[in-house]
């Protein structure tokens, strides 16, 4: 059975998830924001496969760790919108499960 989130909700400073395998996890919002998988935050591969980081790294402000909303992306991920306006990270289920344990 492929891992999927059955229920997602914000509880305080955590993103809580109930998984289809019956387990539950809660990922701290700050950990989620600091581990954003988008190209601007985590870099992206060039034609040789080397990860290239953007010339200017994101700077965090207190609003960076405030979750303003989330939306499921297909059957494999969720997109998070942060208080600083950042919204390009697509967090797949495996990443969320790892950060929530």
NUSEDO-36878 format. One record per atom (N, C-alpha, C, O): atom name; z negated, y negated, x. Coordinates in Angstrom, 3 decimals. Each point is the difference from the previous one (the first is absolute). Layout:
BEGIN
[rec 'CA' [Z Y X]],
...
This chain:
BEGIN
[rec 'N' [0.000 1.175 0.840]],
[rec 'CA' [0.000 -1.175 -0.840]],
[rec 'C' [0.000 -1.246 0.891]],
[rec 'O' [-0.833 -0.122 0.898]],
[rec 'N' [1.752 -0.788 -1.144]],
[rec 'CA' [0.089 -1.240 0.766]],
[rec 'C' [-1.140 -0.939 -0.405]],
[rec 'O' [-0.341 -0.112 -1.177]],
[rec 'N' [-0.229 -0.549 2.162]],
[rec 'CA' [-1.090 -0.941 -0.242]],
[rec 'C' [0.505 -1.171 -0.823]],
[rec 'O' [1.031 -0.594 0.317]],
[rec 'N' [-1.767 0.260 -1.388]],
[rec 'CA' [0.313 -1.162 -0.818]],
[rec 'C' [-1.288 -0.599 -0.538]],
[rec 'O' [-0.985 0.702 -0.231]],
[rec 'N' [1.013 -2.011 0.037]],
[rec 'CA' [-1.141 -0.684 -0.604]],
[rec 'C' [0.096 0.130 -1.515]],
[rec 'O' [1.047 -0.263 -0.591]],
[rec 'N' [-2.152 0.671 -0.030]],
[rec 'CA' [-0.055 0.082 -1.463]],
[rec 'C' [-0.540 -1.287 -0.611]],
[rec 'O' [0.420 -0.407 -1.083]],
[rec 'N' [-1.360 -0.235 1.789]],
[rec 'CA' [-0.619 -1.225 -0.505]],
[rec 'C' [-0.363 -0.881 1.186]],
[rec 'O' [-0.534 0.477 1.002]],
[rec 'N' [0.831 -1.769 -1.125]],
[rec 'CA' [-0.297 -0.975 1.056]],
[rec 'C' [-0.703 -1.183 -0.638]],
[rec 'O' [0.432 -0.509 -1.034]],
[rec 'N' [-1.527 0.075 1.663]],
[rec 'CA' [-0.659 -1.220 -0.466]],
[rec 'C' [-0.779 -0.645 1.132]],
[rec 'O' [-0.447 0.666 0.934]],
[rec 'N' [0.297 -1.967 -1.039]],
[rec 'CA' [-0.824 -0.729 0.962]],
[rec 'C' [-1.429 0.026 -0.499]],
[rec 'O' [-0.279 -0.317 -1.156]],
[rec 'N' [-0.626 0.701 2.052]],
[rec 'CA' [-1.429 -0.027 -0.290]],
[rec 'C' [-0.647 -0.790 1.130]],
[rec 'O' [-0.159 0.507 1.110]],
[rec 'N' [-0.209 -1.737 -1.395]],
[rec 'CA' [-0.569 -0.863 1.036]],
[rec 'C' [0.990 -0.203 1.129]],
[rec 'O' [1.135 -0.421 -0.225]],
[rec 'N' [-1.568 0.723 1.441]],
[rec 'CA' [0.837 -0.175 1.187]],
[rec 'C' [0.709 1.289 0.398]],
[rec 'O' [0.318 0.197 1.173]],
[rec 'N' [-0.071 0.677 -2.137]],
[rec 'CA' [0.647 1.286 0.263]],
[rec 'C' [1.144 0.239 -0.980]],
[rec 'O' [-0.024 -0.488 -1.130]],
[rec 'N' [1.017 1.238 1.571]],
[rec 'CA' [1.031 0.521 -0.880]],
[rec 'C' [-0.332 1.467 -0.209]],
[rec 'O' [0.104 0.812 0.920]],
[rec 'N' [-0.503 -0.484 -2.138]],
[rec 'CA' [-0.428 1.361 -0.323]],
[rec 'C' [1.176 0.767 -0.602]],
[rec 'O' [0.750 -0.526 -0.823]],
[rec 'N' [-0.609 1.780 1.253]],
[rec 'CA' [1.107 0.830 -0.465]],
[rec 'C' [-0.511 1.386 -0.355]],
[rec 'O' [-0.766 0.606 0.748]],
[rec 'N' [1.205 -0.115 -1.905]],
[rec 'CA' [-0.204 1.396 -0.369]],
[rec 'C' [1.335 0.699 0.220]],
[rec 'O' [1.033 -0.423 -0.519]],
[rec 'N' [-1.074 1.500 1.295]],
[rec 'CA' [1.210 0.712 0.409]],
[rec 'C' [0.269 1.196 -0.893]],
[rec 'O' [-0.899 0.499 -0.676]],
[rec 'N' [2.145 -0.041 0.680]],
[rec 'CA' [0.389 1.141 -0.834]],
[rec 'C' [-0.583 1.323 0.479]],
[rec 'O' [0.120 1.012 -0.692]],
[rec 'N' [-0.754 -1.003 1.874]],
[rec 'CA' [-0.670 1.222 0.452]],
[rec 'C' [-1.470 0.024 -0.414]],
[rec 'O' [-0.746 0.901 0.383]],
[rec 'N' [0.331 -1.914 -1.180]],
[rec 'CA' [-1.373 -0.071 -0.484]],
[rec 'C' [-0.934 -0.805 0.877]],
[rec 'O' [-1.134 -0.269 -0.397]],
[rec 'N' [1.580 -0.122 1.578]],
[rec 'CA' [-0.853 -0.780 0.895]],
[rec 'C' [0.072 -1.483 -0.348]],
[rec 'O' [0.874 -0.441 -0.747]],
[rec 'N' [-1.811 -0.311 1.302]],
[rec 'CA' [-0.041 -1.448 -0.174]],
[rec 'C' [-0.199 -0.642 1.357]],
[rec 'O' [-0.604 0.592 0.895]],
[rec 'N' [1.112 -1.804 -0.745]],
[rec 'CA' [-0.223 -0.745 1.240]],
[rec 'C' [-0.123 -1.474 -0.335]],
[rec 'O' [0.433 -0.454 -1.059]],
[rec 'N' [-1.033 -0.283 1.985]],
[rec 'CA' [-0.148 -1.439 -0.166]],
[rec 'C' [0.273 -0.655 1.353]],
[rec 'O' [-0.752 0.194 0.955]],
[rec 'N' [1.810 -0.951 -0.885]],
[rec 'CA' [0.397 -0.655 1.252]],
[rec 'C' [-0.483 -1.443 -0.011]],
[rec 'O' [0.259 -0.724 -0.961]],
[rec 'N' [-0.957 0.289 2.010]],
[rec 'CA' [-0.410 -1.399 0.079]],
[rec 'C' [1.223 -0.917 0.024]],
[rec 'O' [0.965 0.269 0.716]],
[rec 'N' [-1.002 -1.343 -1.491]],
[rec 'CA' [1.134 -0.914 -0.056]],
[rec 'C' [0.344 -0.567 1.369]],
[rec 'O' [1.177 -0.136 0.334]],
[rec 'N' [-2.185 -0.194 0.460]],
[rec 'CA' [0.282 -0.547 1.328]],
[rec 'C' [0.758 1.008 0.856]],
[rec 'O' [0.917 -0.379 0.728]],
[rec 'N' [-1.286 1.655 -0.806]],
[rec 'CA' [0.723 1.027 0.758]],
[rec 'C' [1.441 0.119 -0.476]],
[rec 'O' [0.913 0.164 0.809]],
[rec 'N' [-0.708 -0.247 -2.111]],
[rec 'CA' [1.363 0.056 -0.529]],
[rec 'C' [0.837 -1.160 0.524]],
[rec 'O' [1.130 0.193 0.449]],
[rec 'N' [-1.687 -1.388 -0.509]],
[rec 'CA' [0.763 -1.185 0.448]],
[rec 'C' [0.295 0.066 1.490]],
[rec 'O' [1.110 -0.319 0.426]],
[rec 'N' [-2.089 0.728 0.370]],
[rec 'CA' [0.206 0.075 1.444]],
[rec 'C' [0.968 1.116 0.400]],
[rec 'O' [0.531 -0.010 1.111]],
[rec 'N' [-0.301 0.965 -2.002]],
[rec 'CA' [0.918 1.111 0.256]],
[rec 'C' [1.256 -0.096 -0.855]],
[rec 'O' [0.619 1.017 -0.315]],
[rec 'N' [-0.243 -2.222 -0.057]],
[rec 'CA' [1.198 -0.201 -0.804]],
[rec 'C' [1.197 0.615 0.725]],
[rec 'O' [0.221 -0.281 1.178]],
[rec 'N' [0.557 1.124 -1.880]],
[rec 'CA' [1.107 0.699 0.639]],
[rec 'C' [1.323 -0.767 0.020]],
[rec 'O' [1.010 0.557 0.429]],
[rec 'N' [-0.980 -1.797 -0.870]],
[rec 'CA' [1.276 -0.727 -0.045]],
[rec 'C' [0.498 -0.315 1.414]],
[rec 'O' [-0.760 0.069 0.966]],
[rec 'N' [2.024 -0.410 -0.862]],
[rec 'CA' [0.609 -0.273 1.300]],
[rec 'C' [-0.651 -1.191 0.696]],
[rec 'O' [-0.132 0.000 1.224]],
[rec 'N' [-0.274 -1.006 -1.979]],
[rec 'CA' [-0.618 -1.179 0.624]],
[rec 'C' [-1.368 0.325 0.607]],
[rec 'O' [-0.374 -0.563 1.029]],
[rec 'N' [-0.365 1.466 -1.665]],
[rec 'CA' [-1.334 0.344 0.489]],
[rec 'C' [0.009 1.163 0.989]],
[rec 'O' [-0.694 -0.046 1.015]],
[rec 'N' [1.470 1.079 -1.301]],
[rec 'CA' [-0.021 1.226 0.803]],
[rec 'C' [1.206 0.144 0.922]],
[rec 'O' [0.076 0.952 0.776]],
[rec 'N' [0.863 -1.887 -0.856]],
[rec 'CA' [1.204 0.095 0.810]],
[rec 'C' [1.033 0.899 -0.663]],
[rec 'O' [-0.260 0.613 -1.035]],
[rec 'N' [1.436 -0.547 1.651]],
[rec 'CA' [1.051 0.869 -0.525]],
[rec 'C' [0.815 0.539 1.159]],
[rec 'O' [0.097 -0.638 1.049]],
[rec 'N' [0.494 1.821 -1.238]],
[rec 'CA' [0.751 0.595 1.107]],
[rec 'C' [1.324 -0.714 0.244]],
[rec 'O' [0.670 -0.442 -0.933]],
[rec 'N' [-0.307 0.341 2.225]],
[rec 'CA' [1.317 -0.520 0.334]],
[rec 'C' [0.978 1.173 0.066]],
[rec 'O' [-0.352 1.110 -0.398]],
[rec 'N' [1.561 -1.331 0.887]],
[rec 'CA' [1.010 1.065 0.006]],
[rec 'C' [-0.367 1.161 0.909]],
[rec 'O' [0.540 1.094 -0.162]],
[rec 'N' [-1.447 -1.300 1.117]],
[rec 'CA' [-0.420 1.081 0.896]],
[rec 'C' [-1.232 0.725 -0.514]],
[rec 'O' [-0.418 1.010 0.566]],
[rec 'N' [-0.166 -1.533 -1.652]],
[rec 'CA' [-1.201 0.611 -0.560]],
[rec 'C' [-1.290 -0.644 0.484]],
[rec 'O' [-1.077 0.333 -0.493]],
[rec 'N' [1.169 -1.252 1.451]],
[rec 'CA' [-1.185 -0.708 0.489]],
[rec 'C' [-0.480 -0.966 -1.090]],
[rec 'O' [0.810 -0.639 -0.672]],
[rec 'N' [-2.121 0.540 0.506]],
[rec 'CA' [-0.566 -0.901 -1.002]],
[rec 'C' [-0.012 -1.414 0.558]],
[rec 'O' [-0.590 -0.267 1.047]],
[rec 'N' [1.239 -0.615 -1.750]],
[rec 'CA' [0.047 -1.411 0.380]],
[rec 'C' [-0.926 -0.777 -0.921]],
[rec 'O' [0.091 0.089 -1.224]],
[rec 'N' [-0.976 -0.844 1.835]],
[rec 'CA' [-0.929 -0.816 -0.766]],
[rec 'C' [0.599 -1.389 -0.193]],
[rec 'O' [0.748 -0.470 0.857]],
[rec 'N' [-1.065 -0.193 -1.969]],
[rec 'CA' [0.511 -1.347 -0.223]],
[rec 'C' [-0.532 -0.964 1.056]],
[rec 'O' [-1.068 0.216 0.574]],
[rec 'N' [1.822 -1.276 -0.327]],
[rec 'CA' [-0.394 -0.984 1.009]],
[rec 'C' [-1.326 -0.657 -0.348]],
[rec 'O' [-0.786 -0.329 0.888]],
[rec 'N' [0.539 0.140 -2.162]],
[rec 'CA' [-1.244 -0.639 -0.424]],
[rec 'C' [-0.776 0.961 -0.892]],
[rec 'O' [0.492 0.411 -1.051]],
[rec 'N' [-1.699 -0.057 1.467]],
[rec 'CA' [-0.847 0.916 -0.753]],
[rec 'C' [-0.666 -0.729 -1.165]],
[rec 'O' [-0.209 -1.212 0.042]],
[rec 'N' [-0.118 1.977 -1.076]],
[rec 'CA' [-0.716 -0.555 -1.144]],
[rec 'C' [-1.392 -0.446 0.446]],
[rec 'O' [-0.663 0.677 0.786]],
[rec 'N' [0.244 -1.807 -1.293]],
[rec 'CA' [-1.371 -0.450 0.232]],
[rec 'C' [-0.751 0.154 -1.313]],
[rec 'O' [0.484 -0.392 -1.062]],
[rec 'N' [-1.663 0.965 1.155]],
[rec 'CA' [-0.786 0.250 -1.198]],
[rec 'C' [-0.908 -1.176 -0.308]],
[rec 'O' [-0.576 -0.618 0.895]],
[rec 'N' [0.462 0.325 -2.188]],
[rec 'CA' [-0.944 -0.973 -0.533]],
[rec 'C' [-0.831 0.766 -1.029]],
[rec 'O' [0.380 1.110 -0.372]],
[rec 'N' [-1.487 -1.658 -0.094]],
[rec 'CA' [-0.813 0.749 -0.956]],
[rec 'C' [0.789 0.529 -1.211]],
[rec 'O' [-0.277 1.098 -0.483]],
[rec 'N' [1.256 -1.871 -0.007]],
[rec 'CA' [0.797 0.419 -1.153]],
[rec 'C' [0.876 1.214 0.313]],
[rec 'O' [0.458 0.689 -0.911]],
[rec 'N' [-0.226 -0.431 2.195]],
[rec 'CA' [0.840 1.131 0.406]],
[rec 'C' [-0.560 1.331 -0.480]],
[rec 'O' [0.745 0.967 -0.160]],
[rec 'N' [-2.045 -0.912 -0.068]],
[rec 'CA' [-0.649 1.256 -0.367]],
[rec 'C' [-0.335 0.082 -1.490]],
[rec 'O' [-0.683 0.924 -0.439]],
[rec 'N' [1.171 -1.901 -0.335]],
[rec 'CA' [-0.217 0.003 -1.451]],
[rec 'C' [1.218 0.628 -0.667]],
[rec 'O' [1.111 -0.517 0.109]],
[rec 'N' [-1.324 1.622 -0.790]],
[rec 'CA' [1.083 0.673 -0.703]],
[rec 'C' [0.249 -0.722 -1.323]],
[rec 'O' [-0.902 -0.123 -0.829]],
[rec 'N' [2.124 -0.349 0.640]],
[rec 'CA' [0.348 -0.730 -1.216]],
[rec 'C' [0.726 0.876 -1.019]],
[rec 'O' [0.055 -0.331 -1.185]],
[rec 'N' [0.502 1.454 1.656]],
[rec 'CA' [0.691 0.885 -0.925]],
[rec 'C' [0.644 1.157 0.740]],
[rec 'O' [0.107 0.001 1.226]],
[rec 'N' [0.316 0.981 -2.003]],
[rec 'CA' [0.716 1.125 0.586]],
[rec 'C' [0.969 0.560 -1.021]],
[rec 'O' [-0.184 -0.152 -1.208]],
[rec 'N' [1.224 0.806 1.718]],
[rec 'CA' [1.031 0.576 -0.850]],
[rec 'C' [0.485 1.292 0.627]],
[rec 'O' [0.286 0.051 1.196]],
[rec 'N' [-0.196 0.984 -1.999]],
[rec 'CA' [0.514 1.275 0.499]],
[rec 'C' [1.455 -0.155 0.420]],
[rec 'O' [0.765 -0.756 -0.598]],
[rec 'N' [-0.407 1.493 1.642]],
[rec 'CA' [1.370 0.048 0.484]],
[rec 'C' [0.448 1.455 -0.111]],
[rec 'O' [-0.383 0.840 0.814]],
[rec 'N' [1.184 -0.558 -1.811]],
[rec 'CA' [0.452 1.376 -0.226]],
[rec 'C' [-1.172 0.950 -0.137]],
[rec 'O' [-1.037 -0.343 -0.569]],
[rec 'N' [1.216 1.540 1.097]],
[rec 'CA' [-1.043 1.029 -0.048]],
[rec 'C' [-0.686 0.173 1.349]],
[rec 'O' [-0.720 0.977 0.202]],
[rec 'N' [0.933 -1.915 0.731]],
[rec 'CA' [-0.459 0.226 1.363]],
[rec 'C' [-0.876 -1.084 0.603]],
[rec 'O' [-0.526 0.193 1.096]],
[rec 'N' [0.345 -1.339 -1.775]],
[rec 'CA' [-0.684 -1.106 0.671]],
[rec 'C' [-0.470 -1.048 -0.996]],
[rec 'O' [0.226 0.099 -1.206]],
[rec 'N' [-0.895 -1.115 1.765]],
[rec 'CA' [-0.422 -1.165 -0.768]],
[rec 'C' [0.224 -1.235 0.882]],
[rec 'O' [-0.229 0.033 1.209]],
[rec 'N' [0.680 -1.119 -1.842]],
[rec 'CA' [0.169 -1.280 0.691]],
[rec 'C' [-1.200 -0.875 -0.352]],
[rec 'O' [-0.372 -0.109 -1.168]],
[rec 'N' [-0.227 -0.509 2.175]],
[rec 'CA' [-1.187 -0.822 -0.200]],
[rec 'C' [0.348 -1.467 0.200]],
[rec 'O' [0.788 -0.339 0.883]],
[rec 'N' [-1.371 -0.531 -1.698]],
[rec 'CA' [0.166 -1.439 0.147]],
[rec 'C' [-1.345 -0.588 0.385]],
[rec 'O' [-1.009 0.219 -0.671]],
[rec 'N' [1.013 -0.970 1.764]],
[rec 'CA' [-1.236 -0.537 0.571]],
[rec 'C' [-0.166 -1.480 -0.319]],
[rec 'O' [0.962 -0.673 -0.372]],
[rec 'N' [-2.173 0.176 0.516]],
[rec 'CA' [-0.342 -1.382 -0.316]],
[rec 'C' [0.720 -1.029 0.846]],
[rec 'O' [0.106 -1.159 -0.400]],
[rec 'N' [0.394 1.557 1.567]],
[rec 'CA' [0.749 -0.931 0.842]],
[rec 'C' [1.495 0.019 -0.318]],
[rec 'O' [0.801 -0.624 0.697]],
[rec 'N' [-0.432 1.355 -1.767]],
[rec 'CA' [1.392 0.059 -0.422]],
[rec 'C' [0.791 1.155 0.582]],
[rec 'O' [1.128 0.246 -0.428]],
[rec 'N' [-1.686 0.463 1.386]],
[rec 'CA' [0.707 1.115 0.628]],
[rec 'C' [0.160 1.129 -1.009]],
[rec 'O' [-0.961 0.385 -0.667]],
[rec 'N' [2.197 0.154 0.554]],
[rec 'CA' [0.235 1.042 -1.003]],
[rec 'C' [1.120 0.967 0.385]],
[rec 'O' [0.564 0.654 -0.877]],
[rec 'N' [-0.232 -0.549 2.146]],
[rec 'CA' [1.139 0.830 0.388]],
[rec 'C' [-0.390 1.390 0.494]],
[rec 'O' [0.878 0.807 0.305]],
[rec 'N' [-2.165 -0.511 -0.220]],
[rec 'CA' [-0.428 1.324 0.447]],
[rec 'C' [0.070 1.022 -1.121]],
[rec 'O' [-0.517 -0.234 -1.093]],
[rec 'N' [1.153 1.362 1.361]],
[rec 'CA' [0.048 1.108 -0.944]],
[rec 'C' [-0.835 1.125 0.603]],
[rec 'O' [0.382 0.607 0.999]],
[rec 'N' [-1.523 -0.342 -1.620]],
[rec 'CA' [-0.979 0.957 0.508]],
[rec 'C' [0.266 1.358 -0.640]],
[rec 'O' [-0.231 0.173 -1.197]],
[rec 'N' [0.714 0.796 1.978]],
[rec 'CA' [0.259 1.322 -0.571]],
[rec 'C' [-1.325 0.737 -0.200]],
[rec 'O' [-1.035 -0.383 0.546]],
[rec 'N' [1.097 1.447 -1.342]],
[rec 'CA' [-1.220 0.729 -0.355]],
[rec 'C' [-0.730 0.534 1.220]],
[rec 'O' [-1.229 -0.037 0.049]],
[rec 'N' [1.967 0.533 0.936]],
[rec 'CA' [-0.654 0.559 1.190]],
[rec 'C' [-0.817 -1.063 0.743]],
[rec 'O' [-1.116 0.268 0.446]],
[rec 'N' [1.675 -1.471 -0.316]],
[rec 'CA' [-0.731 -1.085 0.665]],
[rec 'C' [-1.241 -0.364 -0.806]],
[rec 'O' [-1.077 -0.171 0.572]],
[rec 'N' [1.208 0.052 -1.874]],
[rec 'CA' [-1.162 -0.352 -0.833]],
[rec 'C' [-1.079 1.070 0.071]],
[rec 'O' [-1.188 -0.317 0.059]],
[rec 'N' [1.592 1.571 -0.064]],
[rec 'CA' [-0.976 1.087 0.077]],
[rec 'C' [-0.736 -0.055 1.343]],
[rec 'O' [-1.219 0.169 0.052]],
[rec 'N' [1.963 -0.406 1.029]],
[rec 'CA' [-0.609 -0.061 1.334]],
[rec 'C' [-0.965 -1.175 0.114]],
[rec 'O' [-1.091 0.159 0.548]],
[rec 'N' [1.462 -1.325 -1.046]],
[rec 'CA' [-0.858 -1.177 0.104]],
[rec 'C' [-1.196 0.068 -0.946]],
[rec 'O' [-0.989 -0.706 0.195]],
[rec 'N' [1.077 1.550 -1.213]],
[rec 'CA' [-1.082 0.095 -0.970]],
[rec 'C' [-1.029 1.063 0.288]],
[rec 'O' [-0.953 0.157 -0.764]],
[rec 'N' [1.117 0.568 1.831]],
[rec 'CA' [-0.964 1.068 0.326]],
[rec 'C' [-0.833 -0.349 1.193]],
[rec 'O' [-0.856 0.786 0.406]],
